[in-house]
Amino acid sequence: MHLGIIPARFASTRFPGKPLTDIAGKSMIRRVYEQACQAKSLDKVVVATDDERIFEHVESFGGAVMRTRADHPSGTDRCAEVARHFPVAQLILNIQGDEPFIQPEQIDLLTETLLRQSRFTIATLAKKIDDPALLQNPNVVKVVFSKKQGALYFSRHPIPFLRGTSPEHWLEHQAYFKHIGLYGFRRQALLRVARLAPTALERAESLEQLRWLEHGIRIAVGITEWETVGIDAPEDLLRLF
């Protein structure tokens, strides 16, 4: 069984109530859910939330939803709690609840990447950056990976540093990749990472995937041509249309 989980919480420092924000007549969480349900590689999609308002809203449009504990430090931990209720799910996807126009094809690519790369227990996606503003934006996470498509490092800073060239010209001389925060896990990998304590690199960059790398867990990177628009603050809604 392939299970897609969309973690959603109401509390947010920059954008409280974000999952319930109306976007052209539909809530953000409903848009993510409906897009995920179109993925051919998923057998089931579930919203995971600790908030009664989100829970009731998802039920109101006929979506599958489960209530989780309120003390989870990350969406991955929330996914692990839900995954324990589906022991037959051997591949679990963590689908970000703040990307309302995620493409089903991206979800299918993530599933394909993990199934094809048998040496890896986690997979994620990346897209080539073609906008210098994105390269320098710390809210856009960058990733570098090996020739075998294994993640080497994730950073909010542009990586690699291009010596001898002005930053505004870096894209002319080097390929840079934006990390798209979708994760596919083999079951045991998800349950394992949920037990790991935060690490120094994770705290420095505020990126939980660095914890996994620090513990020697290999992450496969699939390359997508589809763009995604994450909503971190209310002003990000202006970029959608």
TORFILO-854530 format. One record per residue (C-alpha): x, y, z; residue number from 1; residue in one letter. Coordinates in nm, 3 decimals, decimal comma. Each point is the difference from the previous one (the first is absolute). Example, Ala and Ser with C-alpha at 12.3 -4.5 7.8 and 13.67 -1.06 7.14 Angstrom:
TORFILO-854530
<r <1,230; -0,450; 0,780>; 1; "A">
<r <0,137; 0,344; -0,066>; 2; "S">
//
This chain:
TORFILO-854530
<r <0,000; 0,000; 0,000>; 1; "M">
<r <0,119; 0,351; -0,087>; 2; "H">
<r <-0,128; 0,260; 0,245>; 3; "L">
<r <0,004; 0,377; -0,041>; 4; "G">
<r <-0,019; 0,207; 0,320>; 5; "I">
<r <-0,056; 0,376; 0,010>; 6; "I">
<r <0,100; 0,141; 0,342>; 7; "P">
<r <-0,194; 0,315; 0,084>; 8; "A">
<r <0,008; 0,221; 0,308>; 9; "R">
<r <-0,189; 0,318; 0,076>; 10; "F">
<r <0,271; 0,171; 0,204>; 11; "A">
<r <0,262; 0,186; -0,204>; 12; "S">
<r <0,218; 0,292; 0,101>; 13; "T">
<r <-0,015; 0,168; -0,340>; 14; "R">
<r <-0,341; -0,118; -0,120>; 15; "F">
<r <-0,246; -0,130; 0,264>; 16; "P">
<r <-0,283; -0,205; -0,145>; 17; "G">
<r <0,184; -0,051; -0,329>; 18; "K">
<r <-0,163; -0,335; -0,097>; 19; "P">
<r <-0,346; 0,158; 0,010>; 20; "L">
<r <0,092; 0,304; -0,210>; 21; "T">
<r <-0,236; 0,045; -0,293>; 22; "D">
<r <0,164; -0,013; -0,343>; 23; "I">
<r <-0,245; 0,075; -0,281>; 24; "A">
<r <-0,288; -0,170; 0,176>; 25; "G">
<r <0,179; -0,296; 0,155>; 26; "K">
<r <0,208; -0,032; 0,314>; 27; "S">
<r <0,371; -0,062; -0,034>; 28; "M">
<r <-0,022; -0,340; 0,167>; 29; "I">
<r <-0,282; -0,107; -0,231>; 30; "R">
<r <0,203; 0,097; -0,306>; 31; "R">
<r <0,300; -0,200; 0,120>; 32; "V">
<r <-0,220; -0,298; 0,084>; 33; "Y">
<r <-0,178; -0,002; -0,335>; 34; "E">
<r <0,327; 0,032; -0,191>; 35; "Q">
<r <0,155; -0,285; 0,199>; 36; "A">
<r <-0,303; -0,222; -0,063>; 37; "C">
<r <0,067; 0,028; -0,374>; 38; "Q">
<r <0,342; -0,165; 0,035>; 39; "A">
<r <-0,009; -0,343; -0,162>; 40; "K">
<r <0,261; -0,144; 0,234>; 41; "S">
<r <-0,194; 0,050; 0,326>; 42; "L">
<r <-0,255; -0,243; 0,137>; 43; "D">
<r <-0,122; 0,235; 0,273>; 44; "K">
<r <0,042; 0,363; 0,106>; 45; "V">
<r <-0,057; 0,118; 0,359>; 46; "V">
<r <0,022; 0,342; 0,165>; 47; "V">
<r <0,172; -0,015; 0,340>; 48; "A">
<r <-0,088; 0,280; 0,242>; 49; "T">
<r <-0,026; 0,080; 0,370>; 50; "D">
<r <-0,249; 0,281; -0,060>; 51; "D">
<r <-0,376; -0,048; 0,028>; 52; "E">
<r <-0,074; 0,276; -0,254>; 53; "R">
<r <0,215; -0,163; -0,266>; 54; "I">
<r <-0,135; -0,345; 0,089>; 55; "F">
<r <-0,362; 0,111; -0,042>; 56; "E">
<r <0,073; 0,189; -0,319>; 57; "H">
<r <0,164; -0,298; -0,169>; 58; "V">
<r <-0,291; -0,220; 0,104>; 59; "E">
<r <-0,243; 0,259; -0,142>; 60; "S">
<r <0,133; -0,040; -0,354>; 61; "F">
<r <0,023; -0,378; 0,028>; 62; "G">
<r <0,373; -0,029; 0,056>; 63; "G">
<r <0,172; -0,265; 0,210>; 64; "A">
<r <0,146; 0,149; 0,319>; 65; "V">
<r <0,154; -0,125; 0,323>; 66; "M">
<r <0,059; 0,184; 0,325>; 67; "R">
<r <0,354; -0,005; 0,139>; 68; "T">
<r <0,178; 0,115; 0,312>; 69; "R">
<r <0,068; 0,372; 0,035>; 70; "A">
<r <0,362; -0,024; 0,113>; 71; "D">
<r <0,164; -0,118; -0,323>; 72; "H">
<r <0,306; 0,214; -0,083>; 73; "P">
<r <-0,031; -0,062; -0,375>; 74; "S">
<r <-0,231; -0,121; -0,273>; 75; "G">
<r <0,212; -0,312; -0,034>; 76; "T">
<r <-0,077; -0,097; 0,360>; 77; "D">
<r <-0,369; 0,057; -0,068>; 78; "R">
<r <0,024; -0,226; -0,306>; 79; "C">
<r <0,167; -0,272; 0,206>; 80; "A">
<r <-0,287; -0,001; 0,249>; 81; "E">
<r <-0,256; -0,047; -0,277>; 82; "V">
<r <0,212; -0,261; -0,179>; 83; "A">
<r <-0,012; -0,220; 0,309>; 84; "R">
<r <-0,376; -0,033; -0,058>; 85; "H">
<r <0,067; -0,143; -0,347>; 86; "F">
<r <0,236; -0,296; 0,055>; 87; "P">
<r <-0,041; -0,116; -0,361>; 88; "V">
<r <0,136; 0,331; -0,135>; 89; "A">
<r <0,356; -0,071; -0,109>; 90; "Q">
<r <0,055; 0,327; -0,182>; 91; "L">
<r <-0,113; 0,324; 0,164>; 92; "I">
<r <0,009; 0,345; -0,157>; 93; "L">
<r <0,011; 0,321; 0,204>; 94; "N">
<r <-0,184; 0,256; -0,214>; 95; "I">
<r <0,035; 0,364; 0,104>; 96; "Q">
<r <-0,331; 0,161; 0,092>; 97; "G">
<r <0,107; 0,346; -0,114>; 98; "D">
<r <0,050; -0,066; -0,372>; 99; "E">
<r <-0,356; 0,028; -0,136>; 100; "P">
<r <0,093; -0,062; -0,363>; 101; "F">
<r <0,231; -0,294; 0,041>; 102; "I">
<r <-0,014; -0,217; -0,311>; 103; "Q">
<r <-0,109; -0,365; 0,023>; 104; "P">
<r <0,286; -0,076; -0,240>; 105; "E">
<r <0,248; 0,121; 0,263>; 106; "Q">
<r <-0,144; -0,242; 0,252>; 107; "I">
<r <0,023; -0,283; -0,251>; 108; "D">
<r <0,361; 0,096; -0,080>; 109; "L">
<r <0,087; -0,010; 0,370>; 110; "L">
<r <-0,152; -0,347; 0,032>; 111; "T">
<r <0,183; -0,116; -0,312>; 112; "E">
<r <0,330; 0,141; 0,128>; 113; "T">
<r <-0,021; -0,194; 0,324>; 114; "L">
<r <-0,111; -0,322; -0,167>; 115; "L">
<r <0,275; 0,023; -0,261>; 116; "R">
<r <0,279; 0,093; 0,242>; 117; "Q">
<r <0,005; -0,313; 0,212>; 118; "S">
<r <0,317; 0,109; 0,185>; 119; "R">
<r <-0,184; 0,298; 0,152>; 120; "F">
<r <-0,265; -0,001; 0,273>; 121; "T">
<r <-0,115; 0,363; -0,045>; 122; "I">
<r <-0,063; 0,199; -0,317>; 123; "A">
<r <-0,072; 0,364; -0,074>; 124; "T">
<r <-0,016; 0,232; -0,303>; 125; "L">
<r <0,195; 0,294; -0,139>; 126; "A">
<r <-0,043; 0,248; -0,285>; 127; "K">
<r <0,266; 0,197; -0,182>; 128; "K">
<r <0,008; 0,367; 0,100>; 129; "I">
<r <-0,019; 0,257; -0,279>; 130; "D">
<r <-0,081; 0,312; 0,203>; 131; "D">
<r <0,290; 0,177; 0,181>; 132; "P">
<r <-0,242; 0,129; 0,264>; 133; "A">
<r <-0,092; -0,355; 0,097>; 134; "L">
<r <0,364; -0,096; 0,027>; 135; "L">
<r <0,067; 0,270; 0,259>; 136; "Q">
<r <-0,331; -0,043; 0,191>; 137; "N">
<r <0,060; -0,183; 0,332>; 138; "P">
<r <-0,362; -0,124; -0,004>; 139; "N">
<r <0,084; -0,199; -0,313>; 140; "V">
<r <0,196; -0,306; 0,109>; 141; "V">
<r <0,277; -0,114; -0,232>; 142; "K">
<r <0,133; -0,354; -0,043>; 143; "V">
<r <0,313; -0,153; -0,150>; 144; "V">
<r <0,016; -0,367; -0,089>; 145; "F">
<r <0,239; -0,265; -0,128>; 146; "S">
<r <0,023; -0,144; -0,350>; 147; "K">
<r <-0,209; -0,289; 0,132>; 148; "K">
<r <-0,273; 0,248; 0,104>; 149; "Q">
<r <0,072; -0,028; 0,372>; 150; "G">
<r <-0,043; 0,320; 0,204>; 151; "A">
<r <0,329; 0,137; 0,132>; 152; "L">
<r <-0,130; 0,309; 0,182>; 153; "Y">
<r <-0,296; 0,235; 0,030>; 154; "F">
<r <0,041; 0,367; 0,084>; 155; "S">
<r <-0,181; 0,332; 0,009>; 156; "R">
<r <0,319; 0,151; -0,140>; 157; "H">
<r <0,089; -0,047; -0,368>; 158; "P">
<r <0,216; -0,309; -0,037>; 159; "I">
<r <0,255; -0,043; -0,136>; 160; "P">
<r <0,181; 0,331; 0,055>; 161; "F">
<r <0,134; 0,100; -0,340>; 162; "L">
<r <0,349; 0,135; 0,054>; 163; "R">
<r <0,118; 0,287; -0,219>; 164; "G">
<r <-0,346; 0,090; -0,132>; 165; "T">
<r <-0,244; 0,266; 0,124>; 166; "S">
<r <-0,317; -0,157; 0,150>; 167; "P">
<r <-0,224; 0,170; -0,255>; 168; "E">
<r <0,176; -0,203; -0,272>; 169; "H">
<r <0,009; -0,336; 0,176>; 170; "W">
<r <-0,290; -0,147; -0,199>; 171; "L">
<r <0,189; 0,069; -0,320>; 172; "E">
<r <0,283; -0,232; 0,103>; 173; "H">
<r <-0,145; -0,260; 0,236>; 174; "Q">
<r <-0,319; -0,206; 0,029>; 175; "A">
<r <-0,186; 0,060; 0,327>; 176; "Y">
<r <-0,299; -0,195; 0,123>; 177; "F">
<r <-0,295; 0,099; 0,216>; 178; "K">
<r <-0,118; -0,263; 0,245>; 179; "H">
<r <-0,368; -0,086; -0,022>; 180; "I">
<r <-0,114; -0,112; 0,342>; 181; "G">
<r <-0,172; -0,324; -0,089>; 182; "L">
<r <0,133; -0,314; 0,166>; 183; "Y">
<r <-0,053; -0,365; -0,073>; 184; "G">
<r <0,093; -0,251; 0,269>; 185; "F">
<r <0,032; -0,370; 0,019>; 186; "R">
<r <-0,198; -0,092; 0,309>; 187; "R">
<r <0,287; -0,084; 0,233>; 188; "Q">
<r <0,189; 0,314; -0,102>; 189; "A">
<r <-0,293; 0,223; 0,098>; 190; "L">
<r <-0,039; -0,170; 0,337>; 191; "L">
<r <0,375; 0,026; 0,057>; 192; "R">
<r <0,038; 0,373; -0,079>; 193; "V">
<r <-0,293; 0,080; 0,229>; 194; "A">
<r <0,207; -0,139; 0,288>; 195; "R">
<r <0,316; 0,197; -0,075>; 196; "L">
<r <0,095; 0,300; 0,212>; 197; "A">
<r <0,073; 0,338; -0,167>; 198; "P">
<r <0,357; 0,056; -0,113>; 199; "T">
<r <0,233; 0,299; -0,024>; 200; "A">
<r <-0,035; 0,048; -0,376>; 201; "L">
<r <-0,377; -0,028; 0,022>; 202; "E">
<r <-0,014; 0,268; 0,269>; 203; "R">
<r <0,237; 0,227; -0,194>; 204; "A">
<r <-0,204; -0,003; -0,321>; 205; "E">
<r <-0,339; -0,096; 0,146>; 206; "S">
<r <-0,022; -0,287; -0,248>; 207; "L">
<r <-0,100; -0,339; 0,138>; 208; "E">
<r <0,138; -0,192; -0,299>; 209; "Q">
<r <0,351; 0,091; 0,118>; 210; "L">
<r <-0,066; -0,212; 0,308>; 211; "R">
<r <-0,053; -0,299; -0,224>; 212; "W">
<r <0,318; 0,063; -0,196>; 213; "L">
<r <0,199; 0,045; 0,322>; 214; "E">
<r <-0,119; -0,344; 0,108>; 215; "H">
<r <0,121; -0,152; -0,326>; 216; "G">
<r <-0,343; -0,049; -0,157>; 217; "I">
<r <0,015; 0,024; -0,378>; 218; "R">
<r <-0,248; 0,224; -0,185>; 219; "I">
<r <-0,065; -0,045; -0,372>; 220; "A">
<r <-0,072; 0,315; -0,202>; 221; "V">
<r <-0,236; -0,007; -0,298>; 222; "G">
<r <0,015; 0,290; -0,245>; 223; "I">
<r <-0,330; 0,160; -0,100>; 224; "T">
<r <-0,086; 0,265; -0,256>; 225; "E">
<r <-0,318; 0,095; 0,184>; 226; "W">
<r <0,012; 0,317; 0,207>; 227; "E">
<r <-0,157; 0,024; 0,346>; 228; "T">
<r <-0,110; 0,302; 0,199>; 229; "V">
<r <0,020; -0,038; 0,377>; 230; "G">
<r <-0,207; 0,231; 0,217>; 231; "I">
<r <0,198; 0,113; 0,305>; 232; "D">
<r <-0,163; 0,339; 0,060>; 233; "A">
<r <-0,319; 0,180; -0,112>; 234; "P">
<r <0,189; 0,203; -0,260>; 235; "E">
<r <0,097; -0,321; -0,177>; 236; "D">
<r <-0,360; -0,037; -0,113>; 237; "L">
<r <0,058; 0,287; -0,241>; 238; "L">
<r <0,235; -0,222; -0,201>; 239; "R">
<r <-0,264; -0,260; -0,073>; 240; "L">
<r <-0,196; 0,179; -0,272>; 241; "F">
//
